[in-house]
Amino acid sequence: MQTQVSLSSIGRLINGTHENPSSILGIHPVDYRGQAAVAVRSFLPDAKAAWIIDTTSGTRRPMRQLHPGGFFEAICDISDDSNDAIDAQHHGSEDTASLDGEHEAAKNNTKYRIQITNRDGEMIDMPDPHSVPSILTDFDRYLIGEGRHHQLYDRLGAHLRTVDGTDGVNFAVWAPNAQTVQIVGDFNGWDGRAHTAQGSDQGIWELFVPGARVGDRYKFRVRDAHGQWIDKADPVGFAAELPPLTASIVADLSKHTWSDDEWMESRRDWNPMHEPMNVYEVHLGSWQQGGTRSHGWLDYRDLAKRLVDYCHRMNFTHVELMPINEHPFTGSWGYQAVGYFAPTSRHGSPDDFMYFVDYLHQNNIGIIVDWVPAHFPKDGHGLAKFDGTPLYEHADVRQGEHPDWGTLIPNYGRNEVRNFFVANALFWLEKYHIDGLRVDAVASMLYLDYSREEGEWVPNEYGGRENLGAIEFLREFNSVVHEKFPGVVTAAEESTAWPGVSRPVHDGGLGFTYKWNMGWMNDTLRYFHNEPIHRQFHQNELTFSLIYAFTENFMLPLSHDEVVHGKGSLLSQMPGDMWQKFANLRLLYAYMWTHPGKNLLFMGGELGMWNEWNHDDGPQWELLDFATHRGIQQCVADLNQIVIDNKSLHDLDFSHEGFEWVDAMNHQDSVLVYLRKSSDGSTPILVCCNFTPVVRQQYRVGVPAAGFWKEIFNSDSEAYGGTNVGNYPGVKSIGVGHHDRPDSIEITMPPLGVSIFRLES
């Protein structure tokens, strides 16, 4: 019998340019001598011979090779079920639209396999990829179209699958404007002609590849909207090659056996508003080096053990990782992501990263991950113009490109794009048990005119500068995260006066758990840059933060951004001679740790580094050979412990009831005194700060209750490298009212120091 497939269609198939290979390949109804039959067609470029195996009867039928390039066909009855399905359909040519339903019916009733002898003489038995049912259900497709498929990562990407006893991988990708999509990789010698995916009306291309396995490298070879071939990494790929290589890698995320049940259960009841939170911000690539991996990077397993030991020693409750998703340029620190679903291979495999998270949880350390949905790079293998069109990004550069960073801005108004990022956030929480997401560059998302001059931006539909799509995206992201993962926190790096960043969505807010207090950070560092003699004129730079401190749930950040790009290290930013620099840094930390809000410190800050942070070098651990730097480190460790041990220093971080000024007006002496309180009325904490190098003796401070006020911390302690001026072990009140309080104490205020007191009796 002569084939019903045109020679031009066969030619386009062999050349890899056919717009819809599934209209030819697989099982198709045909009219054979007036009788209903089926044609089974395969493109098998490596086959010398091929057969159809009827799995119902065991009958083996040869396929005819209709083209020397490897096009085979057999006309036969596959099974009674298949014939019944086909008989119910209209029969016509390959170009007839009504065949789509017949094709699906035939595929879903497939009971055959293909057997080939390859050019090496090996016999291979496999299911027909073009007759394997899709893993996408109608409901999946509906949710994707609505932008509400929160487990998108369970459908798109590369998933291990067994079909009729044959192991392989199911590949699926969204590329609605592509003319053709092939899967290329180690499993086919990077020749995708035999693995051209089947398209759908939604623009999702899918194919099961028998024999593909964990560890195989792959890409999607896309014939884009303009007819050009481009190789793209998998947007939902779970693993990636070590840069500068760019292929995705098939990974099995089910291998790891989690042992953090106790942590995960307790997290559900953990209240981020009232519990202590001391966060250590870490760049994994440079925190510690000397590993056996490329560039001396440590693997995730080694890092886990080292970080746990260090966090326990330093009393940090959480680690915040700078972006760990795959990124091509190490110098971007992870902020220009390509592999949104892949932990960077610089430190190991996905299973290794699961071990990292698991180990920290077993040792009671939480993990926050820096997440970057605000922009992505233009790298050719990434999301940029994925199918030859601005698919994930805006088409208009006034909306679609960041002028500062040279990166692209996601089109949050598109359902599929919004879905991609929301699902990505949930992926890290579900698959990797991450405890929080810090969202980078939120201000750039909220404002259409962010870093743009007049005429360089497009107003919203109401003529305003607010990015309505981004606002809706952030609200959806926070709502879904908090609903599905109780106890998980979200934090916004947001530097403007946008209202309600950390207020619930149902109250009109954006829904974040915390907002980074960039105003506090800028004002405080600016104040500390002043020589002490001039600080009396800048007292308001410290007191101003308490005017708005409870309008949001603030986290106080001294992050990596404060020690890069020529700013110098925190220690080098402090004024004065050597002694004053160290004293000022201890003063800064003690003031920060007792100020309302959760605390975050970037790695190296606890060492008193001299050098600005460099991602190639990391912290100056060798400085711990010097007592002054060991003193800074011990000071930070003790401050962390004091916050943990004293409810008044963490219970009401976000309520005015947790803070009370005792003396905010003594700008002549550059002194601040305040109380921190808890919700249960337990012992308040008294904090006395002296921002000058002048010792204040017999300084009277009003206290709310009589008794012995124990000095539980003194930043000028010899243990920290100070001069040991203070009030050890404490002071007893003297029965004289002061500062509008019924009693008072007389203390010695250490130079450039902070004394913290707690009422003992």
DOSENU-913505 format. One record per residue: residue in one letter; x, y, z of N, C-alpha, C in turn. Coordinates in steps of 0.2 Angstrom, whole numbers, plus 5000, padded with zeros to 4 digits. Example, Ala and Ser with C-alpha at 12.3 -4.5 7.8 and 13.67 -1.06 7.14 Angstrom:
BEGIN
A506649725039506249785039506649845039 S506449895035506849955036506450005039 
% end
This chain:
BEGIN
M500449945000500050005000500450065000 Q500250114996500650174996500450225002 T500950255005500850295011500450355009 Q500050375014499550435013499950495016 V500550495017500950555019501350585013 S501250645012501550675007502350675007 L502650675001503450675002503650735005 S503350795004503550855007503550855014 S502950825017502950815024503550775027 I503650715023504150675025504850715025 G504950755020505550785019505650835025 R505150875027505150925032505250885039 L505050825039505150785046505850765046 I506150745041506850725041507350785042 N507150835039507550895040507450935047 G506950905051506850935057506451005057 T506051015051505751085051504951075050 H504751015052503951005051503651045057 E503151075055502751115060502351075065 N502251015064501750975068501950905067 P502550875069502650805068502150755070 S501850775076501350725078500750715074 S500650755069500150745064500350685059 I500950675059501250615055501350555059 L501750565064502050515068501550485073 G501750425076501250395080500750355077 I500150345080499650305077499050345074 H498850335068498450375064497950335061 P497250355061496750315057496850325049 V496850275045496850275038496250235035 D496150255029495650215025496050165020 Y496050095022496450045018495950005014 R495850015008495449975003494749975006 G494550035008493850045010493750025017 Q494249995021494149975027494550025032 A494250025038494650065043495250025046 A495850065046496450035048496850085052 V497450075054497850125057498550115054 A498850175053499550185051499950195057 V500450165058500950175064501550205060 R501750265062502350295059502850315064 S503550305062504050325067504650355063 F504950405066505550435063506150405067 L506550355064507050315068507650325064 P508050375065508650385061509150335062 D509150305068509750255070509550185068 A508950175065508650105064508850085058 K509050015058509149985051508549945049 A508149925055507449895053507049905059 A506349905058505949915064505249875063 W504949855069504349815069503849845074 I503249825073502749845078502549785082 I502549785088502349735093501649745095 D501149705093500549715096500549685103 T500449725108500549695115499949655118 T499349655114498849615116498949545113 S499149535107499149475104499849445103 G500349495104501049475103501249475096 T500849495092501049485085501549545083 R502049515079502649565077502549575070 R502449645068502449655061502949705059 P503249695053503849735051503549805048 M503949855049503849925047504249935040 R503949965035504249985029504650045030 Q505250045028505650105028505550145021 L505150205022504950245017505450295015 H505950305019506450355017507050335020 P507650345017508250315020508450355026 G508150415027508350455033508050425039 G507650375038507350335044506650345046 F506250355040505550365041505250295040 F504850265045504550195044503850205045 E503450155042502750155043502550075042 A501950065046501649995046500850015046 I500549975041499749985041499549915044 C499149925049498949865053498349885058 D498049825060497649835066498049825072 I497949875077498349875083498049825088 S497349845089497049805094496249815093 D495849775096495149785095494949855098 D495249865104495049935107495249995103 S495849985099496050045095495550045089 N495349995086494949995080494250025082 D493950005088493350025091493350105091 A493950125094494050205095494050235088 I494450205083494550235077493850235073 D493450175073492850175070492350225072 A492450255078491950305080492150375077 Q492750375074492950445071492850445064 H492850505061492950515054493650505052 H493650475046494350465043494450515037 G495150535037495250575032496050585031 S496250635028497050635026497350665032 E498050665032498450695038498250775039 D498050805034497950875034497250895036 T496850845038496150865040496150875047 A495850935049495750945056495450895060 S494950865057494550815061494950755064 L495550745061495950695063496250705070 D496250765072496550775079496150735084 G495550735084495150695089495350615088 E495350595082495550525080496250505083 H496650555082497350545084497350535092 E497050575095497050575103496650505105 A496150485101495750425103496250365102 A496550365096497050315095497550305100 K497850365101498450365106498250335113 N497650365115497450345122497250265122 N497150235117496950165117497550125114 T498150155114498750115111498950055115 K499050005111499249945114499849905110 Y500349945108500849925104501549955106 R502049925104502749945105503149945099 I503649975099504149975093504749945095 Q504949905090505549865091506049885085 I506649905087507149915081507749885082 T508149875076508849855076509249915074 N509649935079510049995077510649985073 R511050035071511550025066512149985069 D512149975076512649935080512449865080 G511849855078511549785078511149775085 E511049825089510749805095509949805094 M509649765098508849765098508649805103 I508149855101507949895106507149895106 D506849895112506149885112505849945116 M505349985114505150045117504450065115 P504150105120503450125118503550185112 D503050195108503050245103502950315107 P503550355107503450425110502850465108 H502650455102502150495099501450465100 S501450415104500750385106500650375113 V501150415117501150415124500650465127 P500150455131499650505133500050565137 S499850625136500150675140500050665147 I500550695151500450695158500050755160 L499850805156499450855157498750845156 T498350845162497650835161497250895159 D496650895157496250945155496251005161 F496250975167496251025173496851065173 D497451025172498051055172498051115167 R497851095161497851155156497351205157 Y496851195161496351245163496751295168 L497051265173497451305178497951345175 I498351315170498851355167498651415163 G498051405160497751455156497551515161 E497251495167497051545172497651575176 G498251545175498851565179498751545186 R498451495188498351465194498651395196 H499051375191499351305192499951315197 H499851305204500351315209500851265209 Q500751205206501251145205501451145198 L501551195195501751195188502351155187 Y502751155192503451115191503351035191 D502751015193502550945192502350925185 R502250975181502050955174502550975169 L502751035169503251065164503951045167 G504451045162505051025164505250955162 A505650925165505850855164505750805170 H505250755168505050715174505150645172 L505450605177505450535176504850505175 R504750455170504150425169504250355166 T503850305168503850235166503250225162 V503350205155502750195151502850125148 D502250085150502250015148502949975150 G503149995156503749955158504449985156 T504450035152505050075149505150135153 D505750145156505850205159506150255154 G505950315156506150375151505950445155 V505950495151505850565154505350595150 N504850625153504350665150504550735150 F504650765144504850835143504250885141 A504150935144503650985142503951055143 V503751105139503951175139503451215136 W503351275139502851325136503251365131 A503051365125503351405119502851415114 P502351465116501751465111501851495104 N502451525103502551555097503051515093 A503251465095503751425092503451385086 Q503851375081503651335075503751265076 T504251245080504451175081504851175088 V504751125092505251115098505451045098 Q506151035098506450975099506750965105 I506850905108507250895114507850865112 V508450895114509050875112509450855118 G509950805118510250795124510750735123 D510950715129511450655129511150595126 F510450585127510050525125509950525117 N510150575113510050565106510650605102 G511250605106511750635103511650705101 W511250745104511050815103510750825096 D510450765093510150775087509350765088 G508950815088508350815090507750795085 R508050775079507550765074507050705076 A507350655080506950605082506450615088 H506650675091506250695097505950765096 T505550765091505150835090504550825094 A504450875098503850875103503250885100 Q502650865103502050875101501750945104 G501450985100501251055102500451045104 S500251095107499551105109499351175108 D498651185109498351245108498651295113 Q498851275119499051325124499851335123 G500151315118500851325117501251285121 I501051225124501451185127501651125123 W502351115122502651065118502851005123 E502650945121502850885126503050825122 L503450785125503650725122503950675127 F503750615127504050565131504650535128 V505250535131505850505127506050445131 P505950385128506150325131506950325132 G507150295137507850285138508250345141 A507950405141508250465145508250445152 R508750475156508850455163509150515167 V509150505173509450555178510150565176 G510350625176511050645174511150665167 D510650645163510650665156510650745155 R511050775151511050845150510550855144 Y510250905144509750915138509550995138 K509251005132509051075131508351065126 F508051125125507451125121507751165115 R507751135109507951165103507351195099 V507251255100506651295098506751325091 R506351305086506251345080505751405081 D506051465082505651515085505151545080 A504851595082504351625078504551655071 H505251665071505551695064505851635060 G505851575062506151515059506851505060 Q507051535066507751525068507851475073 W508351435073508451385078508851415084 I508551405090508951425096508851365101 D509451355105509451305110509351345117 K508851315121508651355127508651295133 A508951325138508951285144508151275146 D508051225150507351215153507151265158 P506651305157506451355162506251325168 V506051265168505851225174506351175176 G506951175173507451125174507651125182 F507651065184507851055191508551055193 A509051045188509751045189510051075182 A510651095183511051125177511751115178 E512051125172512751115171513151165175 L513751155177514151205180514351255175 P514151325176514351375172515151375170 P515351395164514951425159514551375155 L514551315156514151265152513351285154 T512951275150512251295151511651245150 A511851185149511251135148510951125155 S510251105154509951075160510151005161 I509950975167510150905168509550875171 V509350815169508750775172508950755179 A508450775184508650765191507950725194 D508150685199507550655203507550685210 L507050725211506950765217506650715223 S506550655221506150615226506650565230 K507350575228507850525231507950545239 H507950605241508150625247507650595252 T507850565258507350555263507450605269 W506950645270506950705274506950675281 S507350715286507350695293507150755297 D506850805294506650865298505950875300 D505650815301504950815303504750865309 E505150855314505050895320505150965319 W505650985315505651055313505051085309 M504851045304504351065300503651065303 E503551025308502951025312502951085317 S503451095320503551155325503451225321 R503751225315503651285311502951305310 R502551265309501851275308501551325314 D501751315320501551355325502051405327 W502551415324503051465325502751535323 N502851585327502551645326503051695324 P503151715318503751765316503651835319 M503051845322503051915325503351925332 H503351865335503551865342504151825344 E504451795340504951745341505651785340 P506151765343506851795341507051775334 M507351825331507651805324508251845323 N508851805323509451835322509751805315 V509751845310509851815303510551835301 Y510951775299511551785296511551775288 E511751835285511651835278512351805275 V512251755270512851715268512851715260 H513451725257513551705250513951645251 L513651585249513951515249514551515246 G514651545240515251535236515851565239 S515751615244516351645247516451645254 W515851615257515851615265516551585268 Q516651525265517251485267517451445260 Q518051445259518351415253518851355255 G519051325250519551275251519251205249 G518651205246518351135245518751105238 T518551045237518751005231518451025225 R517851065225517551075219517851135215 S517651145209517951205205517951265209 H518551305207518651365210518751365218 G518751305221518851295228518151305232 W517651295228516951305231516851235236 L516551255241516351195246515751165243 D515651105244514951075242514451085248 Y513851075246513251085251513351045257 R513550985257513550945263514150975268 D514650995265515251015269514951085272 L514651125268514451195270513951185276 A513451135275512951125280513251115287 K513751075288514051055294514451115297 R514851155292515151215295514751265297 L514151275293513751335295513351315301 V513151255302512851235309513251255314 D513851225314514351235320514451315321 Y514551355316514651425316514051465319 C513451445316512851475319512751455326 H512851395328512751385335513251425340 R513851425337514351465341514151535342 M513851565336513651635336512951655338 N512551595339511851605341511451635336 F511551625330511151645324510551595324 T509951625323509351575323509251555315 H509451595311509251585304509851605299 V509951575294510351595288509951615283 E510151675280509851695274510351685268 L510251645263510651635257510551685252 M511151715250511051755244510851705238 P510551725233510251685228510651615226 I510251565227510651495226510351465219 N509951495216509651475210510251475204 E510251435199510751435194510851505191 H511451525190511551595187512251585183 P512251615177512851605173513451645175 F513351705178513851745179513951745187 T514551715189514651715196514651785199 G514951835196514951905198514251935199 S513751905197513051935199512851915205 W513251865209513051845216512351805216 G512151785210511551745210510951795208 Y511051855208510451905206510251905199 Q510651875195510351865188510251795186 A509651775188509551695188509351675181 V509551615179509251585173508951525175 G509251485179508851415182508451435188 Y507851455187507451475193507251415198 F507351355195507151295198507751255200 A508351275199508951235200509351265205 P509551235210510051255215510751255211 T511151305212511751315208512151245209 S512451225203512851165203513551175206 R513651245207514351255210514551225216 H513951205220514051175226513851095227 G513551075221513351005221512650995218 S512350945219511750925216511150945220 P510550935217509950955221509850915227 D510050845227510050805233510550835238 D511050855236511550885241511250945244 F510850985240510551045243510051025248 M509650975246509150955251509450925258 Y510050895257510450875263510650935267 F510850995264511051055267510451085271 V509851085268509251115272509051065277 D509051005276508850955281509350955287 Y509950965286510450965291510351025296 L510251085292510151145296509551135300 H509051105298508351105301508451055307 Q508850995306508950955312509350985317 N509651035316510051075321509751145322 N509151145321508751205323508951275320 I509151275314509351335310508851335305 G508551395304508051405299508451435293 I508151435287508451455280507951495276 I508251555275507851605271508251605264 V507951605259508251615252508151675249 D508651715246508551775242508251755236 W507651785234507251765228507151825223 V507251815217507351875212506851865207 P506151885208505751885202505651955199 A506052005201506052065198506352075191 H506852035189507152035183507551975181 F507751965175508151915173508651935167 P509151895166509651925162509451905154 K509851935150509751925143510051865140 D510451825144510851765141510451725136 G510751705131510351675125510051605127 H510251565132509951505134509451515139 G509251575141508851585146508151605144 L507751645148507051655147506951715141 A507451745140507451805135507251785128 K506651815126506451795119506451715118 F506051685123506151615123505951575117 D505451605114505151575107505251625101 G505751665102505851715097505451775098 T505051775103504551835105504651855112 P504551915114504551935121504051895125 L504151835127503751785130503651805138 Y504151795141504151815149504251885150 E504551925146504651995147504152035143 H504152105144503752155140504152165134 A503752175129503952195122504252265122 D503952315125504152385125504752385130 V505352415128505852425132505752465138 R505252515137505052565142504752525148 Q504552465147504252425152504652365153 G505052335148505352275149506052265150 E506352325151507152325152507352375158 H507752345163507952385168508552425165 P508452495166509052535163509652535167 D509652515174510252515178510552445177 W510252395176510552325177510652295170 G510352315165510352285158509952215158 T509452215162509152145163508352165161 L508052105160507352115158506852105163 I506252135162505752135167505152095166 P504952045170504452005168503752035167 N503352015163502752035161502252005166 Y502152035172501752015177500952015175 G500752045170500052045168499951985164 R500351945162500251885158500151825163 N499551795162499451735167499951685168 E500251665162500751615162501451635165 V501551695165502151725168502051735175 R501551755177501351765184501351695187 N501051645184501051575186501751545187 F502151565182502851535183503251555189 F503151625191503551645197503151625203 V502551625204502151605210502351525211 A502351485206502451415206503251405208 N503651455206504351445208504451455215 A504151505218504151515225503951455229 L503351435227503051375231503551315230 F503851305224504351255223504851245228 W505151305230505751305235505451285242 L504851305243504551285250504351215250 E504051185245503851115245504451075244 K504851075239505351025237505951035242 Y506051095244506751105248506551125255 H505951135257505851145264506051215266 I506151265262506451325263505951365268 D506251405273505851435278505651505277 G505851535272505751605270506051625264 L505751675261505951705254506051775255 R506651805254506751875254506751895247 V506251945245506151965238506552025237 D506952015232507452065230507152125226 A507352185227507152245222506452255221 V506052245227505352255226505152325224 A505552375226505352445224505352455216 S505852415213505852415206505252385202 M504952345206504352305203503752355204 L503752395209503152425211503052495207 Y503552515204503552585201503752575194 L503252595189503452595182503952645180 D504052695184504552745182505252735187 Y505252675189505852665193506552675189 S506952725192507552735189507452755181 R506952795180506852815173506652885173 E506852915167506752995166506052995163 E505853065163505153075159505253055152 G504653015150504652995143504952925142 E505252895147505552835147505152775150 W504552795152504152745155503452755153 V503052695154502352695151501852695157 P501452745158500952745163500452685163 N500152675169499652615169499052645166 E498552605166497952615163497552675166 Y497752695172497452755175497852815175 G498452805171498852865171499352865176 G499452825181499852825186500552785185 R500952795190501652765190501652695193 E501152675196501152605200501052545195 N501452495196501452435191500852395194 L500252395191499752365194499852285193 G500152265188500252195187500752165192 A501252205194501752185199501352185206 I500952235207500652235214500152175215 E499852155210499352095210499752035211 F500352025207500751975208501051965215 L501252015218501552015225501051995230 R500452015229499852005233499751925233 E499651905226499551835225500051785228 F500751805227501251775230501251765237 N501151815241501151815248500551775251 S499951785247499351755250499451675249 V499651655243499751585242500251555247 V500851585248501351565252501151555259 H500751605262500551605269499951555270 E499551545265499051495265499251425265 K499751415261499951345260500551325264 F500951375267501451355271501551395277 P501051385282501051425289501751415292 G501951475294502651485298503151505293 V503051505286503551525282503551605281 V504051635281504051705281504251735274 T504051795272504251825266504451895269 A505051925265505351985267505452025261 A505252095261505352135255505852185256 E506352185251506852235251506452295247 E506252335251505852395248506052455251 S506252505247506652565250506252625250 T505552625248505152685247504652685253 A504252735252503652745258503052705255 W503052655251502452625249502152595255 P501452615256501152595262500952515262 G500952485268500652425269501052365266 V501752375265502152315262502052255266 S502052265273501952205278501352205281 R500852225278500152225280499752165276 P499252135279498952085276498552105269 V498552065264498252075258497452095259 H497152065264496452075265496352145268 D496852175271496852245273497152295268 G497252275262497452315257498252325256 G498652275260499352275260499552235255 L500252225254500552175249500652115252 G500652105259500552035262501252005264 F501752045264502452025266502452015274 T502851965276502951955284503352015286 Y503852035283504352085285504452135279 K504652195281504952235276505652255279 W506152255275506852285276506752355278 N507052375284507052445285507652485282 M507552505276508152535273508252605275 G507652635277507752705280508152705287 W508052655291508452655297509152635295 M509252595291509952575289510352635286 N510052675282510352735279510452785284 D509952805288510052855293510552835298 T510552775300511052755306511752755303 L511852725297512552725295512752805293 R512352845291512552915290512652945297 Y512352935302512452955309513152935311 F513252875310513952845313514552865309 H514452895303514952915299515252985301 N514853015305515053085308515553065314 E515953115315516453115320515953125327 P516153095332515753105338515553175340 I516053215339515953285341515453315337 H515253295332514753325327514053285328 R514053235332513453195332512853225336 Q513053275340512553315344512053345339 F512253365333511853395328511453355324 H511553285325511153235321510753185325 Q510653205331510253155335509553135332 N509253175328508653155325508753095320 E509353085317509453035312509352965316 L509452965322509352905326508652905329 T508352955331507652955334507152955329 F507252975323506752975318506452905316 S506852855317506652785315506052765320 L506052795326505452775330504852805329 I504852855325504252885323503852845318 Y504152805314503752755310503952685311 A504252665316504552595317503952545317 F503352565319502852515320502352525314 T502452555309502052565303502052505299 E502652465300502752405296503152355301 N503152295299503552245302504252245300 F504652275303505352295300505852245302 M506252225297506852195299507452245298 L507952245302508452295302509052255298 P509252285292509752245288510452285288 L510952255290511652275288511852225283 S511652225277511752175272512352185268 H512452135263512952145258512952215254 D512452245253512352305249512752355253 E512852355259513152405263513952405263 V514252345260514952335261515252315254 V514952345248515152335242515152395238 H515452395232515452455227515752515230 G516252505233516652565235516452595242 K515952565245515752585252516252565257 G516652515256517052495261516752445266 S517052415271516752375276516452415281 L516052385285515752425291516252455295 L516752415297517352445302517652505298 S517852495292518152555289517752615288 Q517052605288516652665288516552705295 M516852675300516752705307517352755307 P517152815310517652865311518152855317 G518652895317519152895323519752855322 D520152845327520752805327520552735328 M521052695328520952625329520452605334 W520552625340520152605346519352635345 Q519352695342518652715341518252685335 K518652655330518352625325517952555328 F518352525332518152455335517552475340 A517652525344517152545349516452565345 N516552605340515952625336515552565333 L515952515330515652455327515252415333 R515552405339515152375344514552415346 L514652485346514052525348513552515343 L513752515336513252505331512852445332 Y513152395333512852325334512452325340 A512652345345512252345351511552385351 Y511652445348511052485346510652455342 M510852425336510452385332510052325335 W510452285339510152225342509552245347 T509652305350509152325355508552365352 H508652385346508152425342507552385340 P506952405340506352365338506452335331 G506352275330506452245323506852185324 K506852135318507252075318507852095315 N508452065316509052085314509352035309 L509752075304510152035299510852065298 L511352025298512052045297512352005292 F512652035287513052005282513651975285 M513851915282514451885284515051925284 G515551915288516051955289516052015293 G515352045294515252095298515452085306 E515352015307515451995314516151985315 L516651995310517351985311517652055312 G517252105310517652175309518152175304 M517852155298518252155292518552225290 W519152225288519452295285519252295278 N519252245274519152245267518452245265 E518252285260517552275257517452205254 W516852185255516752115253516852105245 N517152045244517352025237517151955236 H516651945231516451875230516951825229 D517551845226518051795225518451775231 D518451825236518851815242518451795248 G517951825250517551815255517751845262 P517551825268517751855274518451845275 Q518751895279519451895281519551855288 W519451785287519451745293520151755297 E520651765294521351775297521351825302 L520851875302520851925307520751905314 L520451845314520251815321520951795325 D521451805322522151805325522251855330 F521851915329521951975333521351975338 A521551995344521052005350520452055348 T520652105345520152155343519552125339 H519752085334519252055329518852005333 R519251965337518851915341518351945346 G518552005348518052035352517452055349 I517552085342516952095338516452035337 Q516851985336516451915335516051895341 Q516451905347516051885353515551925355 C515651995353515052045355514452025351 V514552005344513951985340513651925343 A514051875345513751815348513351825354 D513651865358513251885365512651925364 L512651965359512052005357511451955355 N511651915351511151865348510851825354 Q511351805359511051765364510651805369 I510751865370510351915374509651925371 V509651925364508951935361508551875362 I508951815361508551755362508351745369 D508751755374508551745381508051795384 N508051855381507551905384506951925380 K506451905382505851905379505651985377 S505852025381505752095380506152125374 L506652085372507052105366506752075359 H506252035359505952015353505252005353 D504852005358504151985359503752045355 L503952105356503452155353503852205349 D504252175344504652205339504252255335 F503652235334503252275329502652305332 S502652325339502152355342502452415347 H502152475347502352525351502352505358 E501952455360501952435367502652405369 G503052385364503652355366504252405367 F504152465366504652515366504452575370 E504852605374504752665377505352705378 W505352765376505852815377505952835384 V506552835387506752855393507052925392 D507552935388507852995386508052995379 A507653035375507853045368508053115366 M508153155371508253225370508953255372 N509353215375509953235377510453235371 H510353275366510753275360511453315362 Q511553355367512153385369512653325371 D512453275374512853225376512853165371 S512453165366512353115361512153045365 V511653055369511452995373510752975372 L510652915371509952885370509852835376 V509252835379509052785384508352765382 Y508252695382507552675381507452605384 L506752585385506552525388506252485382 R506452415383506052365378505652325383 K505052305381504552275385504252215381 S503952175385503652115382502852115384 S502552075380501752075381501552045388 D501952005391501651975397501952015403 G502252075402502452115408503052085412 S503352045409504052015412504552075412 T505052055415505552115416505752155410 P505752215410505952255405506652265404 I506952275398507652285397507752365396 L508252385400508452455399509152465395 V509052505390509652515386509952585386 C510552595388510852655388511452665383 C511352715379511852715373512252785374 N512852785373513352845373513652845367 F513552895362513752895356514452935355 T514752955361515352995361515852955365 P516552975364517052935368517152965375 V516653015377516753035384516352995389 V516652975394516352935399515852975403 R515252955404514752985408514652955415 Q514952985420514952955426514352985430 Q514052945435513552965439512952995435 Y512852955429512352975425511652945427 R511152995429510552965432510052955426 V509752895427509252865422508652845426 G508052875424507452855427507252775425 V507052745430506852675429506052665432 P505752615429505052605430504952565437 A505452535440505352495446505952495450 A505852495457506452495461506752425461 G507452425463507752355464508452355461 F508752295460509352295458509352285450 W509652325446509652325439510352295437 K510352235435510952195433511152215426 E511852235425512152245419512252185415 I511852165410511852105407512352105400 F512452165399512952175393513252245393 N513852245391514252315391514752305385 S514552345380514952345373515652365374 D515852395380516552415381516952365386 S516652305386516952255390517652235387 E518052215392518752195389518652125385 A518152085386518052025382517952045375 Y517752105374517552125367518152175364 G518652185368519152235366519052305368 G518652315373518552375376518952395382 T518752445385519152475391518852455398 N518352415398518052385404517752445408 V517552495405517152545409516452525409 G516152525415515452505416515152495423 N514752455424514352445430514252375433 Y514752335431514752265433514752265441 P514352225444513852175441513152215440 G513052275442512452315441512352365446 V511852395446511652455451511052445454 K510952475460510352475464510052545464 S509352545463509052605462509052645469 I509052715468509152755474508552795476 G507952775474507352805477507152875475 V507552895470507452965468507152965461 G506552995460506152995454506553035448 H506553015442506853045437506553025430 H506653065425506353055418505653035419 D505253065423504553055424504452985427 R504852955430504852885433504952885440 P504652835444504652845451505352825454 D505752795451506452785454506952795448 S507652785451508152805446508752765448 I509252755443509852725445510452775443 E510952775446511552815443512052765440 I512252775434512752735431513352765428 T513752725426514352755422514252735415 M514152775410514052765403514752755400 P514852695397515552685394515652725388 P516252745386516352785380516152745374 L515852775369515652745363515352675365 G514852675369514652605372513952605373 V513752545374513052525376513052485382 S512652505387512552465393511852435393 I511752375394511052345394510952315401 F510352335404510152315411509552285411 R509452235416508852195417508652195425 L508052215427507852215434507852145437 E508252135442508352065445507852055451 S507752105455507352105461507052165463 
% end
